[in-house]
Amino acid sequence: MEIYWVIGIPFVGGALLALWGNRAHAPEVNAAFSLATFIAAAVLTARIIADGPIVTPNEWFFIDPFNVFLVTLTAFVAFTTALFSRPYMRIEAEHGRVTAPRLRLYHASYQVFIGMMLLALTTNNLGILWVSMEGATLATVLLVSLYRTPSSIEAAWKYFILCGVGIALALFGTILLYFAAEKVLGAGGTALLWTHLNGVKGELEPVVLQLAFVFLLVGYGTKVGLVPLHNWLPDAHAEGPTPISAVLSGLLLNVALYAVVRSKVLVDGALGTTLAGNLMMGFGLLSVVVAAFLLKRQTDIKRMFAYSSIEHMGLITFAFGMGGMVANFAGMLHMTMHSLTKSAIFFAVGHATQKAGTQVMDDIRGLIKTNPTIGWGLMLGAIAILGVPPFGVFASEFLIITTAMHEHPWATPFLLTALGVAFAAIFGRVQPMVFGETELPRLPHQPALAPVFIHLALVLLMGLFIPPYLADWYRQAASLLGG
């Protein structure tokens, strides 16, 4: 079955690259395994579109339009990031920043990281979901500390400790969920199967479900980067290799939010109230506002776009918290647009900082002269993530804000103010980096920026026209989430 290929290929790739990840062609092998995973995900998606949701015979895996959309997005961004990392990591090795053993660690951990995320997205067992999230955390700790500098080791420890505490809270929430389900479904593995829980959610103990959701939201919300649980995220982005920044922002945050949304569906059915949605809206709105005002204070370009990720994940969390067809549709659309756009930005940022030899924004000027493709890639990516039409981020943000105006008008001024502050902060920083005066010579190497423009082309296309079959897919997934 296709699902076993989707899960199995990255782990096989990780085992192979653990042995030969330092060989000359290891980057190509890494990209080949990522491509195979994407092809398997596309085949699985085609089957779900044709046949509807499926549960594997052993009930270990459950696939519906909501998680298969994230599986495809994860596999695609993982593949394009693997393409980007080929020249990037070779240059890092040439500059002496990584040794051969660390290259092996990088390639092996990258495949394991992708495999853990795909396992989290497809598993039917909420206990295995927790295990896979912990596995993804451990894999990325190794990747964040790859350079072994004091600052990267500090960032990795902060990431490990804060996310370790968060994942422990999520475990307690999972145990409480099992405690409530055991009384209805009986002891055993079925009490943690999401399909079984969803079928009896109206019979679950409301008080226990309320407490469980609080722990699950705080625990997995730490991985999402929601304020005030966000402190690990800017450091991890700034100190780790840029390809890892791309998949952290573009993929891992989505997977953690997926766990929260799946939990919300159960809690909404058990309580019949908007408690879960209100908590998500509160954390989401706080994240949008705080991150927007912290953007202006940043001097490191990767830290700045890390705070931008916190802002956008807060906006997506707010959308799913509102619930309903339109808000859920907007949340999934924005999740897609953010993943594609932010990873494209980090691709451009990676080459820009690598060529300039610094991540300090004041020391990077005139990219349009020193290397036009990097300059245009960064500028277009910044414009796209700021929600300038006709890019797709504008469409998703417009849907979220207009829904908030209709259903929660009190939140609209906060959202508009935060988006305006973020626009001024990011555009004011990026514009001189791209168009400012510089005395530096033209950068000697033309980077491989095809992934940047592929992502931005998709974001532009989605802003101009969403194909009917894709819109129907989003609507099906939005209806499954209820709200």
C-alpha positions in Angstrom: 0.0 0.0 0.0 1.2 3.5 -0.8 1.3 4.7 2.8 4.0 2.2 3.7 6.2 3.6 0.8 5.6 7.1 2.0 6.7 6.2 5.6 9.4 3.6 4.7 11.4 5.5 2.0 12.8 8.2 4.3 13.8 5.7 7.0 15.6 3.5 4.5 17.3 6.6 3.2 18.3 7.6 6.7 19.8 4.2 7.3 21.7 4.3 4.0 23.0 7.8 4.5 24.1 7.0 8.0 26.6 4.7 6.4 27.5 6.7 3.3 26.3 10.2 4.0 29.8 11.7 3.7 30.4 10.3 0.2 30.8 12.7 -2.8 27.3 11.9 -4.2 25.5 11.8 -0.8 23.6 15.1 -1.6 22.3 13.6 -4.8 21.3 10.4 -2.9 19.5 12.5 -0.3 17.6 14.4 -3.1 16.8 11.1 -4.8 15.2 9.6 -1.7 13.3 12.8 -1.1 12.0 12.7 -4.7 10.9 9.0 -4.2 9.0 10.1 -1.1 7.3 12.9 -3.0 6.3 10.5 -5.8 4.8 8.0 -3.3 2.9 10.9 -1.6 1.5 12.0 -4.9 0.3 8.5 -5.7 -1.3 8.3 -2.2 -3.0 11.6 -2.7 -4.4 10.5 -6.1 -5.9 7.4 -4.4 -7.5 9.4 -1.6 -9.0 11.8 -4.1 -10.4 8.9 -6.1 -11.5 6.6 -3.2 -11.9 8.8 -0.2 -10.5 8.3 3.3 -8.8 5.0 4.1 -7.8 3.1 7.2 -5.2 0.4 6.8 -6.3 -3.1 7.8 -4.3 -3.0 11.0 -5.7 0.5 11.8 -2.2 1.8 12.3 -2.7 4.5 9.7 -5.6 6.7 8.7 -5.6 9.0 5.7 -8.2 11.6 4.8 -8.2 14.8 2.7 -6.9 16.8 5.7 -3.7 14.9 6.5 -3.0 13.8 2.9 -2.8 17.4 1.9 -0.1 18.0 4.5 1.7 14.8 3.5 1.9 16.0 -0.1 3.1 19.5 1.1 5.6 18.0 3.4 7.1 15.7 0.8 7.2 18.4 -1.8 9.0 21.0 0.4 11.3 18.2 1.7 12.3 17.4 -1.9 12.9 21.0 -3.0 14.9 21.6 0.3 17.1 18.6 -0.5 17.8 20.1 -3.9 18.7 23.4 -2.3 20.9 21.8 0.3 23.1 20.1 -2.4 25.2 23.2 -3.4 24.6 24.8 0.0 26.1 22.0 2.1 29.0 21.5 -0.4 30.0 25.2 0.0 29.7 24.8 3.8 32.1 21.9 3.6 34.5 23.8 1.4 34.5 26.7 3.9 35.3 24.2 6.7 32.1 24.8 8.6 31.2 21.1 8.5 33.4 18.0 8.5 32.7 14.7 6.7 31.2 13.0 9.8 28.9 15.9 10.3 27.8 15.7 6.6 26.9 12.1 7.2 25.0 13.1 10.3 23.2 15.9 8.4 22.0 13.7 5.5 20.9 10.8 7.7 19.1 13.0 10.3 17.4 14.9 7.4 15.8 11.7 6.1 14.8 10.6 9.6 13.3 14.0 10.4 11.2 13.8 7.2 10.1 10.3 8.0 9.1 11.2 11.6 7.0 14.1 10.3 5.2 11.9 7.8 4.6 9.2 10.5 3.1 11.9 12.7 0.8 13.0 9.9 -0.5 9.6 8.9 -0.6 7.5 12.1 -4.1 6.7 13.5 -2.7 6.2 17.0 -2.3 9.4 19.2 0.4 7.7 21.2 2.5 7.1 18.1 1.8 10.7 17.1 3.4 11.8 20.3 6.4 9.4 19.8 7.0 10.6 16.2 6.8 14.3 17.3 9.5 13.5 20.0 11.5 11.7 17.3 11.3 14.7 15.0 12.5 16.9 17.9 15.5 14.7 18.6 16.5 14.6 14.9 16.3 18.4 14.6 18.3 18.9 17.8 21.2 17.2 16.1 20.7 19.3 13.0 20.5 22.6 14.8 23.8 21.9 16.6 25.6 20.7 13.4 28.2 23.5 13.4 29.2 22.8 17.0 29.8 26.4 17.7 29.0 27.7 21.3 25.9 29.5 20.0 24.6 26.6 18.0 25.1 24.2 20.9 23.3 26.7 23.2 20.4 27.0 20.7 20.2 23.2 20.4 20.0 22.8 24.2 17.4 25.5 24.5 15.4 23.8 21.7 15.8 20.4 23.4 14.8 21.6 26.9 11.9 23.8 26.0 10.4 21.4 23.4 11.2 18.5 25.8 9.0 20.2 28.5 6.4 20.9 25.9 6.3 17.3 24.6 6.1 16.0 28.2 3.0 18.2 28.7 1.5 16.8 25.5 2.2 13.3 26.8 0.2 14.1 29.9 -2.6 15.4 27.7 -2.5 12.1 25.7 -2.7 10.1 28.9 -5.7 12.1 30.1 -7.3 11.5 26.7 -6.7 7.7 27.0 -8.2 7.9 30.5 -11.4 9.4 29.2 -11.6 7.0 26.2 -10.9 3.9 28.2 -14.3 4.2 30.0 -16.0 4.1 26.6 -13.8 2.0 24.4 -12.3 -0.3 27.0 -8.6 -0.8 27.8 -6.2 -1.5 25.0 -4.8 0.2 21.9 -8.2 1.2 20.4 -8.6 3.8 23.1 -5.9 5.9 21.4 -7.0 5.3 17.8 -8.3 8.6 16.4 -11.0 7.0 14.2 -12.4 5.2 17.2 -12.2 8.3 19.4 -13.9 10.4 16.7 -16.8 7.9 16.6 -17.5 8.2 20.3 -16.4 11.7 21.0 -19.9 12.7 22.2 -19.6 10.1 25.0 -16.2 11.1 26.4 -16.0 12.8 29.8 -16.1 16.6 29.1 -14.2 17.7 32.2 -11.3 15.3 31.4 -11.3 16.4 27.8 -11.1 20.0 28.8 -8.0 19.4 30.9 -6.5 17.1 28.3 -6.8 19.8 25.6 -5.1 22.4 27.7 -2.1 20.2 28.1 -2.1 19.2 24.4 -2.4 22.8 23.3 0.4 24.0 25.5 2.6 20.9 24.7 2.2 20.8 21.0 1.9 24.6 20.9 5.5 24.8 22.1 6.4 23.0 18.9 4.2 25.4 16.9 6.1 28.3 18.4 3.1 30.0 19.9 3.8 32.9 22.2 4.8 32.7 25.1 6.2 29.2 24.2 8.3 30.4 21.3 11.7 31.2 22.7 13.5 28.2 21.2 12.4 29.0 17.6 14.5 32.2 16.7 17.7 30.7 18.1 17.2 27.3 16.3 16.6 29.1 13.0 19.5 31.5 13.4 22.2 28.9 14.4 21.3 25.8 12.4 22.0 25.2 8.7 19.7 27.2 6.5 18.0 24.1 4.9 16.9 23.1 8.4 15.5 26.6 9.0 13.5 26.1 5.8 12.0 22.7 6.9 11.5 23.9 10.5 9.4 26.9 9.4 7.8 25.3 6.4 7.0 21.8 7.7 7.5 21.0 11.4 5.4 23.8 12.7 2.5 22.6 10.5 2.8 19.0 11.8 2.6 20.3 15.4 -0.4 22.4 14.6 -2.0 19.3 12.9 -1.8 17.5 16.2 -3.6 20.4 18.0 -6.3 20.6 15.3 -7.0 16.8 15.5 -7.3 17.2 19.3 -9.7 20.1 18.8 -12.1 18.0 16.7 -12.4 15.6 19.6 -12.9 18.2 22.2 -15.5 20.1 20.2 -17.5 17.0 19.8 -17.2 16.1 23.5 -18.0 19.5 24.9 -20.3 21.0 22.4 -18.8 24.4 23.2 -16.2 26.7 21.7 -13.7 26.3 24.6 -11.0 24.8 22.4 -11.5 27.3 19.6 -11.3 30.2 22.1 -8.1 29.0 23.5 -6.6 28.6 20.0 -7.8 32.1 19.0 -6.3 33.6 22.2 -2.8 32.0 21.7 -2.9 32.7 18.0 -3.8 36.3 18.3 -1.1 36.8 21.0 1.5 35.2 18.8 0.6 37.4 15.8 0.8 40.7 17.8 3.9 39.9 19.9 5.9 38.5 16.9 5.0 41.5 14.7 6.3 44.0 17.3 9.5 41.9 17.9 10.3 41.9 14.1 11.6 45.4 14.2 14.2 44.7 16.8 16.0 42.0 14.9 19.4 42.4 13.3 19.9 38.8 12.2 18.0 38.0 9.0 17.3 34.4 9.9 16.0 35.5 13.3 13.8 38.1 11.7 12.1 35.5 9.4 11.8 33.1 12.4 9.7 35.7 14.1 7.7 36.0 10.9 7.0 32.3 11.1 5.7 32.8 14.7 3.4 35.5 13.4 2.0 33.4 10.5 1.6 30.3 12.6 -0.3 32.4 15.1 -2.6 33.6 12.3 -3.2 30.0 11.1 -3.9 28.9 14.7 -6.4 31.8 15.0 -8.1 30.7 11.8 -8.5 27.1 13.0 -9.7 28.4 16.3 -12.5 30.3 14.7 -13.7 27.1 13.0 -16.3 26.8 10.3 -15.9 26.0 6.6 -14.5 29.4 5.5 -12.0 29.8 8.4 -10.8 26.2 8.1 -10.4 26.6 4.3 -8.4 29.8 4.9 -6.3 28.2 7.6 -5.3 25.3 5.2 -4.7 27.7 2.3 -2.5 29.9 4.5 -0.6 26.9 5.8 0.2 26.0 2.2 1.2 29.5 1.2 3.3 30.0 4.3 5.2 26.7 3.8 6.0 27.4 0.2 6.9 31.1 0.7 8.9 30.9 3.9 11.0 28.0 2.6 11.6 29.9 -0.6 12.8 32.9 1.5 15.2 30.8 3.5 16.6 29.3 0.3 17.4 32.9 -0.9 18.6 34.0 2.5 20.9 30.9 2.7 22.7 31.8 -0.4 22.8 35.5 0.4 24.3 35.0 3.9 26.7 32.3 2.6 28.0 34.6 -0.1 28.2 37.7 2.1 29.7 35.7 5.0 27.3 37.2 7.6 23.7 37.0 8.8 23.7 40.6 10.0 21.3 42.6 7.8 23.2 45.9 8.0 26.2 44.2 6.5 24.3 42.8 3.5 23.6 45.4 0.8 23.0 45.6 -2.9 22.1 42.0 -3.7 20.5 43.1 -6.9 24.0 44.1 -8.1 26.2 41.4 -6.6 23.8 38.6 -7.6 20.5 39.5 -9.2 18.8 36.1 -8.8 19.4 36.1 -5.1 18.2 39.7 -4.8 15.0 39.1 -6.8 14.3 35.8 -5.0 14.6 37.5 -1.6 12.6 40.6 -2.6 9.8 38.6 -4.3 9.7 36.2 -1.3 9.4 39.1 1.1 6.7 40.7 -0.9 4.8 37.4 -1.0 5.0 36.7 2.7 3.9 40.2 3.5 0.6 39.5 1.7 1.0 41.8 -1.3 -1.4 40.8 -4.1 -1.5 38.8 -6.4 0.5 36.3 -4.3 -1.5 33.6 -2.6 -0.7 34.8 1.0 -2.9 37.8 0.3 -5.9 35.5 -0.6 -5.5 33.5 2.6 -5.0 36.5 4.9 -8.0 38.2 3.2 -10.2 35.2 4.0 -9.0 35.0 7.6 -9.4 38.8 8.3 -12.9 39.0 6.6 -14.1 36.0 8.6 -12.8 37.6 11.8 -14.6 40.8 10.9 -17.8 38.9 10.5 -17.6 36.5 13.5 -15.1 38.2 15.9 -14.9 41.9 15.1 -13.1 42.6 18.3 -10.0 40.8 17.0 -9.8 42.7 13.7 -8.0 45.8 14.9 -5.3 43.6 16.5 -4.8 41.6 13.4 -4.7 44.6 11.1 -2.3 46.5 13.3 0.0 43.5 13.7 0.1 42.8 9.9 0.8 46.5 9.3 3.7 46.5 11.8 5.1 43.3 10.3 4.9 44.8 6.8 6.8 47.9 7.8 9.5 46.0 9.7 10.3 43.3 7.1 10.0 45.6 4.0 12.1 48.2 5.7 14.9 45.7 6.3 14.8 43.8 3.1 14.6 46.7 0.7 18.2 48.1 1.5 19.6 44.6 1.5 18.4 44.1 -2.1 18.6 47.6 -3.6 21.1 49.4 -1.3 24.4 50.7 -2.4 27.4 48.4 -2.1 31.1 48.4 -2.8 31.3 44.6 -2.7 32.3 42.8 -5.9 29.8 40.7 -7.8 29.4 37.4 -6.1 31.5 34.7 -7.9 29.1 31.8 -8.0 25.6 31.6 -9.5 23.6 29.7 -6.9 21.0 27.0 -7.6 17.8 29.0 -7.0 15.3 27.0 -9.0 13.5 25.9 -5.8 13.0 29.5 -4.8 11.3 30.5 -8.1 9.3 27.2 -8.3 7.8 27.9 -4.9 7.1 31.5 -5.6 5.5 30.6 -9.0 3.2 28.2 -7.2 2.3 30.9 -4.6 1.6 33.4 -7.4 -0.5 30.9 -9.3 -2.6 30.1 -6.1 -3.1 33.9 -5.7 -4.4 34.3 -9.2 -6.4 31.1 -9.6 -7.0 28.1 -7.4 -7.8 25.1 -9.6 -11.3 23.7 -9.0 -10.1 20.3 -8.0 -7.7 21.8 -5.4 -10.5 24.1 -4.0 -12.8 21.0 -3.7 -10.0 19.2 -1.9 -9.6 22.0 0.6 -13.4 22.2 1.1 -13.5 18.5 1.9 -10.8 18.8 4.4 -12.4 21.9 6.0 -15.7 20.1 6.4 -14.0 17.2 8.2 -12.7 19.6 10.8 -16.2 20.9 11.6 -16.2 23.9 13.9 
